[in-house]
Amino acid sequence: MNTSHCKQIATILILLMSAFNPVFAGCFDGRGPGMDWSGCKKTNKLLGDSNFTGSRFDNAILAMSSLDDSNFTGASLVKADMTRASARRSRFVEADLSKAVGYRAVFDGALLRKSNLTKSEMFRASFREAEIIDSDWSKSELGRVDFTAAQLKNVSFEFTNLSRVVFSEAELKNVDFRGAYTYLTHFEKVDLRDVINLSQLQLDLSCGDRDTKLPMGRWIPDTWPCEE
C-alpha cells in the first residue's frame, strides 16, 4: 500500500470518528461565551467566575465542579448533571435547566430569572438567599431543598415534589402550588398570603408555626408546629 492510499484511509477514519462523536467536538474548547460543552465530562473542575453566556451544557457532567460567580445568561443545561456542584451567586437568566440533576448542589445567593427548570431533580440542593423570578419549576423533584431566606416571585411549582423542603423566612410572591406534594414542607415564619393554589390539604401535610401567615380561607392545622 503506497503513501497516498494510507493518507486517504487516515482521512476517512478521521471523518468517520467525527461523524459518530460530534457530541465531544468542543470538549477541549476554552471557557467563553457561546461555547458548546454538550455531553462533555467536566467533573471536579474549577470553573468559577466564568462568562458562559449563550453556551451549551446539554447532557454535560459538571458534578462536584465549582461554578461560583459565573454568568449562565441564555445558557442551555438540559439534562446536565450538576451533582454536588457549586454555583453560588451565579446568574441563570433565561437559562434552560430542564431535566437537569443537582443532587446536593449549592446555588446559595444565585439569581434565576425567566429560567426553565421543569422536570429537574434537585434533591437536597441549597438555594439559600437565592433570587428566583418568573421561572417554571413544575413537575420536578425537589425533596429536602433548602430555600431559607430566598426570594421567589412568579414561580410555578405545579405538580412538583416539595416534600421536606425548607421555605423558612423565604419571601413568596405569586408562587403557584397547584398539585404540589407538600409532605412536611416547612413554612415556618413564611407569609403565604400572596401564593396561589395552596389547598388546605397541602397545609395539613406541611409544617408551620404561629408566625406563618395563611392565605384567605385557610386555617392553621392541628398538627402545627410539627414535632422535631
N, C-alpha and C positions, 0 to 999 in steps of 0.2 A: 504493500500500500504506500503510495507516494505522499509527499508532504501536503499537497493540495487536497487530497482526499481526507487526510487527518484533520485539516483545518475545517473542512466542510462538516465533518461528523461532530467536531467540537462545537461548532456554531449551532448545529441542530440540537445538540444536547442542552446547551445553554438556553435556547429558545423554549425547549420543552419544559425545563425546570422553571422558567419564568412563568410559563402558562399555567402550570399546576401549583405554583406557590406565590400567586400575586399578593396574598394577604400579608406576606412578610417583606414586601418590597421596600417599605420605608422604615423598617425597624432600627436601622442604624443611622437614620437621619438625626441631626441635632435638634434640640428644642427650639421651637419658634412658632409663630402664628401660622395657621393653615397647614401644618404638617399632618401626616397620616401614620399613626401607630396602630391601626386596626389589627387585631389579632396578635399583637406583639407582647412578649413577656418582659415586663419591667418590674420585677419584684425586688423589694428592699432597696430601692433607689432613692437618692437624694435629688428630688425634682422640685424643690420648693422655690418660691419667688420667680416663677416662670410665666411667660406670656403664651398661653395655649389658645388664644382667640381663634375661633373657627377651625380648630383642629379636630381630628377624629381618633377616638379610642375604642371603637366598636369591638367587642369581644376581647379587648386587651386585658392583660393580667397586671394589675397595679398593686397587688397585695403587699402590705407592710411597707409601702413606699411613702416618703414624705412629700406632700404636695402643698404644704402650707404657703399662705400668702400668694397664691397663684391665680391667674385670670383665665377662667374657662368660658368666657362670653361666647355664645354661639357654638360651643363645642358639642360633639356627639360622643356620648359614653354609653351607647346602647349595649346592654349585656356585659358591661365592663365589670371585672372582678376587683373590688376595692377593699377586700377583706383586711381588716386591721390597718388600713391606710390612714394617713393623717392629712386632712385638708383644712386645718384651722385658718380662719379668716380669709379663705379663698372665695372667689366670686364665680357663681354659676348663674349667669344672666342669659335667658333664652337658651339654656343648655338642655340637652336630651339625655336623661339618665334612666330612661325606661328600661325595665328588666335588669337594671344594674344590681350588683350584690355588694353590700357594705357591712358585713358582719363585724361588729366591734370597731367600725371605722369612726374617726373623730372629725366632726365638722363644726367644732365649737367656734362661735363668732363668725361663721361663714354667712355669705349672702346668697340666697337662692331666689331669683326673681324671674317670673314668666318662664319657669322651667317645667319640663315634663319628667315626672318620677313615677309614672304609672307602672304597676306590676313589678316594682322594685322590691328587694329583700334587704332590709337594713337592721336585722335583728341585733339588739344590744348596741346599736350605734349611738353616738352622742352628738346632739345639736344644741348644747347649752349656749344660751345667749346668741343663737343664730337669728338671722332675719329672713323670714320665708314669706314671700309675697306673690300673689297672682300665679300660684303653681298648682299643678294637678298631681296629687299623691294617691289617687284612687286605686283600688284593687291590689294593694301592696301588703307586704308582711313587715310590720314594724314592732313586733313584740319586744318589750323592755327598752324601747328607745327613750333617751333622756332629752326632753325639751325644756329643762329647767330654765326659767327666765328668758325663754326665746320669744320672739315676736312673730306671730302668724296672722296674716291678713289675706283674705280671699284665697284660702287654701281648701282643696277638696280631699277629704278622707273617705269618700264614698266606698263602702264595701271593703274597707281596709281593716286588717287585724291590728288593733291598738291595745291588745292585752298587756297589762302591767306597764304601759307607757307612763312616763312621768311628765305631767304638764305643770307641776308646781311653780307658782309665781310667773307663769307664762302669760302673755297678752294674746288673746284670741279674738279676732275681728272677722266676722263673716266666714267662719270656718264651718265647712259642711261635714256633718257626721252621719249622713244618710246611710243606713245599713252597716255602719262600722261596728266592730266587735270590741266592746269596752270592758272586758272582764278585768277587774282590779286595776283599771286605768286610774291614775292619780290626778285628781283635780283640786288638791288642797291649795288654798289661797289663790284660786283662779276665778276670774269674773267670766261666767258663761252666758251672760245676758245678751251678748251680740253674736252667739253662734247660731247655726241653723240646723234643723232636722235632728236635734238631740232628743230622743224619746225618754220617757220616764223609765222604761225598761233598761235602757242603756245606763241611766243614772243608778238604777238599783244594782246593776252589776259592778259599778265603779266605786271609787273611794273619794271621799271629800271630807271637809270639816266645817266648822262654824264660819270660817272666812270664805267659803265657796259661795259665790253669788249665782243663783239659778235663773234660767230663762222663765219668762212669764208662763204660768200654768204648770210649773214643775215644783216638786216638793222634796225636802231632804229625806232620803231613805232611812229607815230604822237601823240599817247596818252601818251607817256612818257614825263616827270615824271607823275605818277598818282596823282590825287587830293587826299588830305587828307580825 
